[in-house]
């Protein structure tokens, strides 16, 4: 066809309701699928059906997967499935009420976790949305490369109310069946309608359809045309049935009895299939849509009626005013029973006028048949896929290591300690401090070489003071969170924060440049480290093991450190035996944060205790977690936070945080020291490149001028805040890479882990 875009896309994902679910969106999505497959036989269309009642529907083979409406994780898992399927674009059918979350916000979680171009068909465009509806619509508009509306007014509202780019909006009318124009008398006998002049309304029965208005008009119609029969075809909307049964249908029947037209109204309570619906439409003389909502942007039933050439009488809602314009139908005012009666009587009395109107409607319908919709939509899909920029190859200019820089660390610190969070690069005092970050900052002061001695001394003292003040001798635990006014938020912190505090003390005892700091750290470790023996969290135990290994380097005779190292590794071996499966060689049944610390702790413990079995276990599990952190493209992919807590499940890609890259680098450093296998140097460099753009989004997180680091990778891009944890992760990772790279030697000195 002249003007058509060359078909280059051969695989798309289609999201919406789907038959046998009973609703208009399900019918539309199913018809869209059929039209695509018939018009483009070589096109693969993966259908992802929204499922409001899991297990209720027997979906056909066309449905690739279902999305549980109220289960946000189901949306996220579907996003991963679509990404891995090879689809080139996503076509979403959007309607309020079919997606979970406030105003259906869960669908944004899916779309934000895919990188594919998106085209969305909007079945409703609200001129006066509430706050949640606006948020969802604006999210869709930001994400979509094309937006399909079925009426021009929809595009006007999008531009005026939501600020949408008119260039991204295209009007494609609702699809209609490709049927020959037929004399109603041919099909009336099939339904027992011989001798009747039939007026039809079709659709799921619900208030707002204006059926009452037509029943009110019916006495005047029957007085002029005793053979008139008003057919109300359609099951009651399932949501209405669930809430009140058939109360609404019964009220309509009661109204017909009150007006004396009960014998002239036929209610057909059925959800009819596509072909039967078209037969019903073609058997009718007139089609009426007396809807009450002026803002209704689309009506599939109206489109179908026009498509088969029905003479239509309608109220002037948006879709009707456009599709019936220029003499293609008759419009009457809302709730105007007298006008409806007048126009119906006129058309039933004038066969010539009715036939002429039918001919004009049919001519318009020929421009809307499903094959034309499929062609126009695929033209748009091909255009957005062609316009998608190619993914650039990853830069080879990543520095072998970034010289450590404490500029961002100092920016986040005051005389109390290092603040937790920032809004962009500005410290956010509302969230105060925590021992986790100050323990890491304390380690950094020992790890970094290139700072002035006075600066090192000042900040080492500040961070050490925070750790010291966090110790609660009454509970024999470290506190974690402190308000900005220096009041504590708790009497004792988490197990992980206590394990990390012990680790920081041991590293300081070993590595601090000033003896005064080493002596302080050793004394506080000896006073507090017995808490480690009551830790139950494997990760907290791993932190304590790393600390104990560091303390044995500082003080080989430290019995408390040895006791910690002799106890926990065997417990971790037992954990591994209990939780492992052929495809899951890990200490826990779930993935969490700082994962690489568990194998690193086993390697360090094995080296300290001269136990090869622990080293072997650490190497084996490190290889497994490194594999889980390798994207199909070969780059490092940090375990996404949405993966946490999912038993025996493959990791999800977002949100990715710098802590995972840092932990992997330092674990690989331990593996290299234990084995001298150069592959661990390569793995450490691969994880380090993540900071500089060697990641899923090809976006650097490190801010080179000041040593800062963005908070992480989200599906939509960078989290541009720069909190303490992430700044420290970059700086400690740079220190570790520096040790691996110096003088061509992978591990300088003892190759210590310091985070």
N, C-alpha and C positions, 0 to 999 in steps of 0.2 A: 504494500500500500504506500502510495506517495506520501512523503513526509514522515513516515514511521522511522523510529530510531532502530538501528541494527540490534538484533537480539543477541546479547553476549552473556547474559546471566542464565545459568542453567540450574540454580538451586537456591530456593528461598525458604524462610521459616514464616509460617502464617499463624498468628495468635488470635484467638477469639473463642466464643462459645461455638459448639458444634452439635449437630444432630447426633443422637436422638434427644438431646436436651431441648425442651420445648420453650423457645422464645424467638423473637424476631432476629436477634443477633446470631443465634445458632443457625437459623435458616439462611441469613445473609452470608455468613462465613462458609457454610456448606456450599451454597450456590457459587460463591467466589472460587472456592477450591475446584468445583466441577468445571467452571468456565475456564480456569487456567489450564487444567489438565486436557480439556478438549481442544482448546485453541493452541496450546503449546505442548504437544505430546512428550517432548524431550525434557520438559522442565520438571525438576524434582521439587515437590512442595511438601515440606514437613509441617504437619498441623500440630499445634500445641493447644489443647482444648482446656478452657477454664472449667473447673469442676467444683460446683457448689455442694455436691453431695457425693463424696468419694464412694465408689462401689455401686451407685444406683444405676449408672448408665452403661450400656454395652456399646462402647464406641466401635466404629468400623475400623478396618485395617489402615485407612487413610490417616488416622490419628497416631502420630508418632509418640506423643506423650501428653500427660495431663498436668495441670497446675492447680493444686488445691487452693481454693479461693482465699481462705483465711490463714494459710500457712506461709509465712514469709520465706522460710527456708526453701519451700518448694519453688518459689520464684527464682531464688538464687541458684538452686541446683539446675533449673531449666536454663538459666542463662549460660551456665557452664556447658550444658548439653548442646545448646545451640552453637556456642563458640567452637566446640570440638567437632561439630557435624560437617563442617565445610560449607555451610550456607553462606551466601554472598550478601544477603540483605534480609531484613525483618519487615514484615507487613503486619501491623497491629490494627485490629478492629477495636476501637475504644468506645465504651459507653459507661457512664456512671452506674454503679450498682453491680457490676460483674467482677470487679477486682476487690481484694481485701484491703484493710487498713482504712484510715480516714479518707473518705472520698476516693478510695481505690488507689492509695499511694503505693501499695506494694508493687504495682506494675513498674514504678520508677526504679525500684531495687533491681528488678530484672534488666531493664533497659540500660541502667547505669553500669551494669556488669558485663555488657557486651560492647564490642568495638565495631559491630557491623552497622552499615548505613540503615537508617530506619525510615520507613514510610508509614504514616498512621492515617487511618480513616476515622474521622470524628462523626459519630452517629448523633451526638448532641453537642451543641455549642451554646453555653449559657451566657446570656447577656448580663445577668446579675448573679454571679457566683458568690458562694460564701467563701470564707478564708481558705478552708481546706480544698474546695473545688478549684479555686484560683491557683493554689500552690501546685496541684496536680497538673492542671492545664499548662501552666507556665513551664513546669518540668518537661512535659511532652513537647512543647514547642521548642525548648532549648535543645532537646535531643534529636528531634526529627529533621531529616533533610528535606522531606516533602510532607505536606499535610493535605489530605484529600477531604473536601467537603462536598456535600451533595446538592447544595444550593448556594448561589452567589452570596446570599445574605450571611451565610455562615462565615465566609471569608472576610466580609466587611466587619463582622463582630470581632473576629480574631484580631484584625488589625487595629480596630478602634479601642476595644476593651482590654486586650492582652498585649498590644504592641507587637504582634506577629509581623514578620517580614512578608509582605505581599508576594514577593518573588518565590517564596517557598510554598505558597498555597495554590492548589489547583482544584477546579470544580469538575467532578466526574459524577453525573447523575446515578442514582440507584439503578442497579441492573434490573432488566425485565426479561421475561421469557420470549423466545423466538417462536411465536405461533402465528398461524395464518388468521386473518380476520374472519370471524365466523358468525353466521346468523344464530342468535340465541335459541330460536325455535328448534334447531337441530339437536341441541343438548338437553332441552328442558325435560323430555320424556325420561331421561336417565334418572332424574331426581323427583319425578312425579309432579312437575310444575306445569304440565300442559294446561292451557286455558288461563294462565296467570301472567300478569305483567309484574316481573320480578325486580325488586330493588334490593341490592345486596350491600351489607357491611361486613367486612372480614377483619379478624385480628383477635389477639388475646383479650378477653373481656376484662375491662377495668374501668373505674371512674375516670372521667376525662375524655372518653371517646365520644361523648355527646349523644349516646343512644337515646337517652331520655328526651332530648330535643326532637329527635325524629318521631318517637312514639307520640309525642304531643302533636306533631303535625299530621299523623296518620288518619285521624278521623276525617279531616277535610279531604285528604287524598282518597280514602275509601268512598266517601260520598260521591266523588266524581268518577272514581274507577273502582267499582266493587270487586273487580278481579285482581286488584293490586295485592301483592304479597311481599312483606318486608322480611328478608332473611338475615338473621344475625348469626354469622358463622364464626365459630372459634371457641376454644376452651377458655375457661376463666384463668386469668394469670395465676401461675403456681404460687407466687408469693401471697396473693390475695386469698387463695384457697387455704394456704397454711395458717393465715391469721384469722380468717372469719368464715371459712367454708364457702358455701354458695349463696351467702346472704345478698350479695350484690345482684346476682342473676335473678334471684327470687324477687328482689325489689322491682326489677324491670318487668318481670311477668305480672306482678301485681299492678304496676302502672298500666300495662296494656289492658288488663281486665277492667280497671277503673275507667278507662277511656272507651271501653266497648269495642276494642279492636283486637281482642285476644285471638280471634280466628284468622286475623290478617297478619299475624307475626309468627314467624317460625324460628325458634332458637335451636341451633345445631351445636350441641356441646361436644366438640371434637377438635383435636389438633390434627388437621388433615395434611397428607403429604403433598409434595410439590405438584405432581401431575393432577391430582384430584382437585387441588385448589384452583388451578388454571381452568379445569373443566367447570367448576362452580362459577368462576368469573365469566366465562364465555357463555354460560347459560343465562346470565342476568341481563336485563334490559338497561338498568341504570346501576351506577355504583355511587354510594354516598359516604363521605367522611365528615360527619358533623362535629369534628373535634373541638375541644374547648380551649386548648393552649395556643395562643397566638404565636408563641416563640418556637413552636415545633419545627425543627430544621429539616427533618426527613420523615417520610412515611413509606415504608416498603410496600404496604398494601395499595396505597395510592399509585405508586409507580407501576405495580403489576397491573392495576386496572387500566391505566393509560397504555401500558405495553400491549394489551390484548384488544385495545380499541373500544373501551367502554365510554359511554357518555357519563361524565362525572359531575356531581353536584357536591360542593365542599364549602366548609367555612374557610376564611382567608388566613389560615396559619401560613408560616413562611414558605414551607415547601409547596403548598397548594398554590400560592400566589405566583410562584415562579413556573411550576410545571404546567399550570392551566392557563397561563397568560396568553394573550393574543388569540382568544377564541378557541382554546383547546379544552375548555371546560366552563362550568358555571360556578360562580362564587356567591355565597350568601353570608349575611352577618352571623356572628356567634349567637347561639341560643335563640335564633329567630325562626320559630316554628312556622309562622305564617309565610315567611319567604321560602322556606323549604317546601311547604305544601304548594305554593304558587309555581315554583320552578319544576317540581316533579310533575304536577298536573299538566304543565305546558308540554314537557317532553314526552309524557305518556300519550298526550293527545295529538302530537305532531310527529308522525313517523319520519317525515322528511327531515325535520330539524334534528331529530335524534340520530338519524343515520349520518347526517352531515357532521355532527359533533363527533360521532364515533370514528368517522374517517379521519378527521383532523387529529384526534387523539392517537389513532393508530400510526399516523405518519410521524408524529413526534416520538412515539414509542420505538420506532425502528432505529432511532439514533441512540437508544438506551439499552439495546439487547445485550445480554451477558458477554457475548464475544467482543463487542465494542468496549465494554468496561475492562475486560481482561487485557485487550490490546493497549488501551490508554494507560492503565495502571502499570503494565510492564514497560511501557515507554518511559514512565517516570522512574521505575526501579532501575532500568538500564542506565538512565541518565545519572542517578545519584551514585551508582556503583562506579561508573566511568569517571565521575568527578572526584571520587575518593582519592586522596593523595597516596602514592605508593609509600610503603614503609621503608624508610631509609635504612641502609645497613648501619650497624652500630659503629660508633666512632672507635677508631683504633688509637685515639689520642688520650685515653685515660692515663693519668699519671701512675707510674709504678707505685708511688705513694705520695700522699699530700703531706707536706711538712706540717706537723701539729701546730695549732694556733689556738690560744686560749681567749681570743678576743670575744667570741660569743659566750664562752663560759663566764667570763668576767661580767658581761652585760646582764647575765641572768643571776648574778650573785650580789649579796649585800653583806653586812657585818654579821648577819645571823647564819647565812648559808646560801645554798643555791635554790632559787624558786623553781617550782615544778613546771608551770605552764606559761605560755606566751600567746598573745594575740598578734599574729604575724611575728615580728621580732621583738615586740614590747612585752616585758614581763607582766604577767597577770597576777597581781597580788591577792586576788580573791581566793586563790587556791593554795596559797601558802607554800609550805616546804614538805619534803618527805625524806626519810632516812635513805631510801633506795638511791635517790639522785645524789645526795651528799656523800654516801659511801662510794659511789662511782667517781664523783669528783675528787674525793680523797685519793683514790687509786690513780687517777690521772696525774695528780701532782707528783707522784713517784715515777710514773711511766714516761713523762715527757722530758726531753733533754734540753730543749731550746728555749728556756725561759730564764729570766734573771733570778738569781738566788734569793733576793729579797722578796720578789713577787711570789716565788714558790713558797717561801717560808710563811708569808702572810696568809695565802689561801689555804695552805696545808693546815695551818692553825685554825682558821675559820671552820673548815669542813670537819676537822677532828673534834673541835668543840661541839659541833652539832651532834656528831655521833656519841660523844661522851654524855651530853645532856639528855640524849634519847634513852639512855639506860635507866630502867626503872627497877631498882633493887628490890622493891617490895614484891613485884611480880616476877622478877628475874627474867625479864624480857625487854627488848628494845621497843620503844614506841616508834611509830612510823610517821603519821601525819601531824603537822604542826600548822596552826593558823598563822596569818601574817603578824598577829599581835603576840606571838611566841607562846600562846597557850596550846596545850596538846589536845588533839581530837580524840584520843583514846589512851587507855592505860597500857596496852600492849599491841604491838603491830602484828602483821601476818607472819606466818612461818617463813615465807620466802624473804621478807624484809629482814628478819632476824638472821637467816642464813647468809644473806648478802652482807650484813653488817660485820659478821664474824670474818667473812672473806676479806673485806676491806681492811680490817684490823691486821690480819695476817700478812697481807700484801704490803701494808705500811711497815710492819715490823721487819719485813725482809728488804724492802726496796727504798724506804725513805732516805733522802740524802743527808738529813741531820739526825745525829744520834738521839737528840731529845725526842724526836718524833718516833723513832724506832723503839725507844724505851717505853714511851707512853703507850704505844700500840701493843707491845708485848704484855705489859701489865694489865691493860684492859681486856685483852684476849684471854689471859689466864683467869681473870675474874669472871668472865662471862661465857666462855666457850662450852661449859658443861651443859648449857641450854640445848646445844646441838643434839645431845643424846636423847632428847625427848621429841625431836622433830619427826613428824610423820609424813610430810609431803616429800615425794621423791626429788622434786626440784630444789626445795629448801635443803634437803640432805646433800644434793650435788653441790650447792653453793658452799655448804659447810665442809665438804670433802676438798673442794678446791682451796678453801682457806687453810684446812689442815695440812694439805700438801705444801702450800707456801710456807706455813709456820715451821714445818720440819726442815725446809731449806734454811730458814733463818736460825732455828734452834733444833738441831737434830735430836736432842734428848727430850723434847717437849712431850710428855707422856699423854697429856690431854689430846693433843693433835693426833698422836699415834692411835689413841683409843677410838677417835672418830673415824680415822681411815681404816682401822681394822674391823669396824662394825658395819658400816653402811654398804661397802661394795658387795658383800655376800648377799645382803638384802636386795640389792639391785639385780644381782644375778638371778635370784629367785623370782623377782618381779618379771624379768625378761622371760623366764621359762613359763610363767603362768599366762602371760599376755600374748606371747608370740603365736603367729600363724605362718603358714608357708609364704604368704605375701606381706606379712606384717612383723618385722623384726624390731620390736620396740618395747620400751619399758612400761608403757601405758597403753590403754586401749584407745586413747584419744591423743591428738596433737594439741599443743598449747603454745606458750611463748618461751623464748630462750631455749629451744629444744636441744640445740647442739651442746648445751652445758652438761647434759646427762652423759653422753659418751666422753666428753672432755674430762669429766670428773673420774670416769673409770680409767682413762689413760693415765691421768696424773697420779691416781692412787696406785695403779700398777707399777709405775715408774718409782714411786716413793717406797713401795713395799717389796719391790723386786718380784712382782707376780705377773707372769706373762699371760695368765688366763684373763686377768682384768684388762690388760692392754689389748688382747685379741678381741675381747667383748667390746671395748670402746671403739676399736677400728671397725669392726663389723657393723655396729649400730650407727657409727658416723657415716659409713658408706651408704647405709640405708636412708638416713635422713638427708644426706646430700642428694641422693637420687630423687627423693620426694621434693626437694627444693630446686630441681632442674626443670626448666620450661621446655616444651617441645622444640623451641628454637635454640636450645643449648645454653641460654643465659640463666643467671641465678633468679629464682622466684621465691621470695620469702613466703613462709606459710602464712596465709591470710588469716586475719583475726576471726573471720566468719567460719573458719575451719574448726575453731576451738570447741571441744566438747562433743564432737561427732564420732561415736565409736566406730573404729575400723573403717573410716571413710577417707577417700582421697582428699587431699587438701584443696580448698577453694583459693582462688588467686588474690582476693582482696579482703580487708585492707592490709597492705604490706608495711611493716615497720622496720626501721634501721636496726633495732636490737637483734633481729634474726641474722642479718648480715654480719654484724660484729661478732656474735657468738660463734657463727660458723668459721669466721676467719681465725679466731683464737683456738677453736677446737682443731682446725686443720694445722695450726702451728704446733699444737701438742702432738698430733699424729705424725707430723714430720720429724719432730724431735725423737719420737719413739721408734720410727721406722726408717728414717732418712729416704723415704720414697718421695720422689719429686712431684708425684701427682698431687700431693697435698699442698705444695706450693701453688700449683696451677688452680686447685679448687679455692684456695684462699684468695688468689687474685681475681677469680671469677666472681666470688662473693663481694670483693672490694669494688669491682667495676659497677656493681649495683648502685652505689652511691653517685656515680658519675654518668649514668644513663644506660648502663648495661642491664636494663630491666624491661618489664613488659611494656612500658609506655615510652621507652627511649628518652626519658626525662631525667636530668641530673637532680639529685636531692641536695648535694653539697653546695653551699654558697661560699665560693673560694675566697672572696676578699676578707672575710672575718671568721672563717672556721665554723660557720653555722651549718645547720642541716634542717631541712623541712621534716615535718612530723611523719610523713609516710606517703605511700601511693594508694590512691583510691581509684575506683573504676573511671571516675570523671576527671582524673588528673592528680596533681599534687595537693596534699594538705599543706598549705603554705604557712601554717603556724610553725614556730621553732621552739619547742619545749626543751627542758633540760635533758631528759632521757635521750633524745635523738641527737642533740649536739654532742653529748658525751659519747654516744655510740660511734659517731664519726671520728672523734678525736682518739678514742681508745683503739678503734680499728686502724687508724693511721699509724699509731704507735706500734701495733702488732705487725702491720705490713712492713714498717720500717725495720723492725728486728728481723723479719724474714728475708729482707732484701739486702741488708747491709753487707758490703764487701763480698757479695756473691755467696754469702753463707745464709742458709735459710733461717737458722735460729741462732741469734747472738747470745752468747752467755748461756743462761739456763732456759731461755725461751719461755719466760713465765707468762701465764695468763693473768691479766690484770683488770678484769672488769667484773 
